[in-house]
Amino acid sequence: MADKPSKPTPDFPLSARNNGQWAKKIKGEFYYFGPWADPLGALQRYHDWLSGKPTDRIVAADGRPRKPHPGFPLYAHSRGQWAKKIKGKIRYFGRWADPIGALDRYHEWLRGQAIEPTPSLCFTIIVSAATEPPPPPSEG
């Protein structure tokens, strides 16, 4: 690999990584925004990412796509699917190539979910049933 280039300007927010990409370390993880040969394009993609514009051009070092925008609720699973771990179970919502479709299926899944009883809800129902006085006898 050639020598790393210096930053185009002193306030350039990205750094040159050994893989030939401009990157930014965010929350302890490197995000790659473009090749050394195109620092202005990398800067534009970085600003687009910060503003929440969807993009599929940002790829992690392991080859998985990055989230299209910072608030995207799904993650790129190694099976090539957008996924979310829900109640200890991994659920898949669509291929990496279609993050918008996967997000739509995720929202459909959320809308279709009924409230599942939890141990604390069951305990509340049992306790309230045991502590309430019995109904008065019906006349008959």
C-alpha positions as a Markdown table, in Angstrom:
| # | Residue | x | y | z |
|---|---|---|---|---|
| 1 | Met | 0.0 | 0.0 | 0.0 |
| 2 | Ala | 1.2 | 3.5 | -0.8 |
| 3 | Asp | 2.0 | 6.1 | 1.8 |
| 4 | Lys | -1.1 | 7.6 | 3.4 |
| 5 | Pro | -2.1 | 11.0 | 2.0 |
| 6 | Ser | -2.2 | 14.0 | 4.3 |
| 7 | Lys | -5.5 | 15.6 | 5.0 |
| 8 | Pro | -6.6 | 18.0 | 2.2 |
| 9 | Thr | -7.3 | 20.7 | 4.8 |
| 10 | Pro | -6.4 | 21.0 | 8.5 |
| 11 | Asp | -10.1 | 20.8 | 9.6 |
| 12 | Phe | -10.9 | 17.7 | 7.3 |
| 13 | Pro | -12.9 | 15.4 | 9.7 |
| 14 | Leu | -11.8 | 12.1 | 8.1 |
| 15 | Ser | -8.5 | 10.2 | 8.4 |
| 16 | Ala | -6.6 | 8.1 | 5.9 |
| 17 | Arg | -6.7 | 4.4 | 6.8 |
| 18 | Asn | -4.3 | 1.7 | 5.7 |
| 19 | Asn | -6.9 | 0.1 | 3.4 |
| 20 | Gly | -6.9 | 3.1 | 1.1 |
| 21 | Gln | -10.1 | 4.6 | 2.4 |
| 22 | Trp | -11.0 | 7.9 | 4.2 |
| 23 | Ala | -12.7 | 7.0 | 7.5 |
| 24 | Lys | -14.1 | 8.4 | 10.7 |
| 25 | Lys | -14.1 | 6.6 | 14.1 |
| 26 | Ile | -17.6 | 6.9 | 15.6 |
| 27 | Lys | -18.4 | 5.3 | 18.9 |
| 28 | Gly | -15.3 | 3.2 | 18.8 |
| 29 | Glu | -16.0 | 1.8 | 15.3 |
| 30 | Phe | -14.5 | 2.9 | 11.9 |
| 31 | Tyr | -16.9 | 4.1 | 9.2 |
| 32 | Tyr | -15.4 | 4.2 | 5.7 |
| 33 | Phe | -16.6 | 7.0 | 3.3 |
| 34 | Gly | -14.5 | 6.6 | 0.1 |
| 35 | Pro | -11.1 | 6.1 | -1.5 |
| 36 | Trp | -8.1 | 8.3 | -0.9 |
| 37 | Ala | -8.3 | 9.4 | -4.6 |
| 38 | Asp | -11.7 | 11.1 | -3.9 |
| 39 | Pro | -11.4 | 13.1 | -0.6 |
| 40 | Leu | -14.2 | 15.5 | -1.6 |
| 41 | Gly | -16.6 | 12.7 | -2.4 |
| 42 | Ala | -15.7 | 11.0 | 0.9 |
| 43 | Leu | -16.4 | 14.2 | 2.7 |
| 44 | Gln | -19.8 | 14.6 | 0.9 |
| 45 | Arg | -20.8 | 11.0 | 1.8 |
| 46 | Tyr | -19.7 | 11.7 | 5.4 |
| 47 | His | -22.0 | 14.8 | 5.6 |
| 48 | Asp | -24.8 | 12.9 | 3.9 |
| 49 | Trp | -24.5 | 10.2 | 6.5 |
| 50 | Leu | -24.5 | 12.7 | 9.4 |
| 51 | Ser | -27.7 | 14.3 | 8.0 |
| 52 | Gly | -29.4 | 10.9 | 7.8 |
| 53 | Lys | -29.6 | 10.6 | 4.1 |
| 54 | Pro | -30.0 | 6.9 | 3.1 |
| 55 | Thr | -27.0 | 5.5 | 1.3 |
| 56 | Asp | -25.8 | 2.0 | 0.4 |
| 57 | Arg | -22.3 | 3.0 | -0.5 |
| 58 | Ile | -20.9 | 2.9 | 3.0 |
| 59 | Val | -19.4 | -0.5 | 3.7 |
| 60 | Ala | -17.7 | -1.8 | 6.9 |
| 61 | Ala | -14.3 | -3.3 | 6.8 |
| 62 | Asp | -15.8 | -6.8 | 7.0 |
| 63 | Gly | -17.9 | -6.2 | 3.9 |
| 64 | Arg | -21.2 | -5.8 | 5.5 |
| 65 | Pro | -23.2 | -2.7 | 4.6 |
| 66 | Arg | -23.6 | 0.1 | 7.2 |
| 67 | Lys | -26.9 | 1.3 | 8.3 |
| 68 | Pro | -28.5 | 3.6 | 5.7 |
| 69 | His | -28.9 | 6.3 | 8.4 |
| 70 | Pro | -28.0 | 6.6 | 12.0 |
| 71 | Gly | -31.5 | 5.8 | 13.4 |
| 72 | Phe | -32.0 | 2.6 | 11.3 |
| 73 | Pro | -33.2 | 0.0 | 13.8 |
| 74 | Leu | -31.9 | -3.1 | 12.0 |
| 75 | Tyr | -28.3 | -4.4 | 11.6 |
| 76 | Ala | -26.5 | -6.2 | 8.8 |
| 77 | His | -26.4 | -9.9 | 9.8 |
| 78 | Ser | -23.6 | -12.1 | 8.4 |
| 79 | Arg | -26.3 | -14.1 | 6.5 |
| 80 | Gly | -26.8 | -11.2 | 4.1 |
| 81 | Gln | -30.0 | -10.1 | 5.8 |
| 82 | Trp | -31.1 | -7.0 | 7.8 |
| 83 | Ala | -31.9 | -8.3 | 11.2 |
| 84 | Lys | -33.0 | -7.4 | 14.7 |
| 85 | Lys | -32.6 | -9.3 | 18.0 |
| 86 | Ile | -36.1 | -9.3 | 19.6 |
| 87 | Lys | -36.7 | -11.0 | 23.0 |
| 88 | Gly | -33.5 | -13.0 | 22.6 |
| 89 | Lys | -34.4 | -14.3 | 19.1 |
| 90 | Ile | -32.8 | -13.0 | 15.8 |
| 91 | Arg | -35.5 | -12.0 | 13.3 |
| 92 | Tyr | -34.6 | -11.4 | 9.6 |
| 93 | Phe | -36.4 | -8.8 | 7.6 |
| 94 | Gly | -34.8 | -8.7 | 4.1 |
| 95 | Arg | -31.7 | -8.7 | 2.0 |
| 96 | Trp | -28.9 | -6.2 | 2.4 |
| 97 | Ala | -29.6 | -4.9 | -1.1 |
| 98 | Asp | -33.1 | -3.7 | 0.0 |
| 99 | Pro | -32.8 | -1.9 | 3.4 |
| 100 | Ile | -36.1 | 0.1 | 2.7 |
| 101 | Gly | -38.0 | -3.1 | 2.1 |
| 102 | Ala | -36.5 | -4.7 | 5.2 |
| 103 | Leu | -37.5 | -1.6 | 7.2 |
| 104 | Asp | -41.1 | -1.9 | 5.8 |
| 105 | Arg | -41.3 | -5.6 | 6.8 |
| 106 | Tyr | -39.9 | -4.7 | 10.3 |
| 107 | His | -42.7 | -2.1 | 10.8 |
| 108 | Glu | -45.3 | -4.6 | 9.4 |
| 109 | Trp | -44.0 | -7.2 | 11.9 |
| 110 | Leu | -44.3 | -4.6 | 14.8 |
| 111 | Arg | -47.8 | -3.7 | 13.8 |
| 112 | Gly | -48.8 | -7.4 | 13.8 |
| 113 | Gln | -47.5 | -8.2 | 17.2 |
| 114 | Ala | -49.9 | -8.7 | 20.1 |
| 115 | Ile | -48.8 | -8.0 | 23.6 |
| 116 | Glu | -47.3 | -11.2 | 24.9 |
| 117 | Pro | -47.8 | -12.0 | 28.6 |
| 118 | Thr | -44.7 | -11.5 | 30.6 |
| 119 | Pro | -44.0 | -13.1 | 34.0 |
| 120 | Ser | -44.6 | -9.8 | 35.8 |
| 121 | Leu | -48.0 | -9.3 | 34.0 |
| 122 | Cys | -49.0 | -12.8 | 34.9 |
| 123 | Phe | -48.0 | -12.3 | 38.5 |
| 124 | Thr | -50.1 | -9.1 | 38.6 |
| 125 | Ile | -53.2 | -10.8 | 37.3 |
| 126 | Ile | -52.8 | -13.8 | 39.7 |
| 127 | Val | -52.2 | -11.5 | 42.7 |
| 128 | Ser | -55.1 | -9.2 | 42.0 |
| 129 | Ala | -57.4 | -12.2 | 41.5 |
| 130 | Ala | -56.4 | -13.7 | 44.8 |
| 131 | Thr | -56.8 | -10.4 | 46.8 |
| 132 | Glu | -60.1 | -9.2 | 45.3 |
| 133 | Pro | -63.2 | -10.2 | 47.3 |
| 134 | Pro | -65.4 | -12.7 | 45.6 |
| 135 | Pro | -68.5 | -11.4 | 43.8 |
| 136 | Pro | -71.7 | -11.4 | 45.7 |
| 137 | Pro | -73.9 | -14.5 | 45.2 |
| 138 | Ser | -76.5 | -14.1 | 42.5 |
| 139 | Glu | -80.1 | -14.3 | 43.4 |
| 140 | Gly | -81.8 | -17.2 | 41.7 |
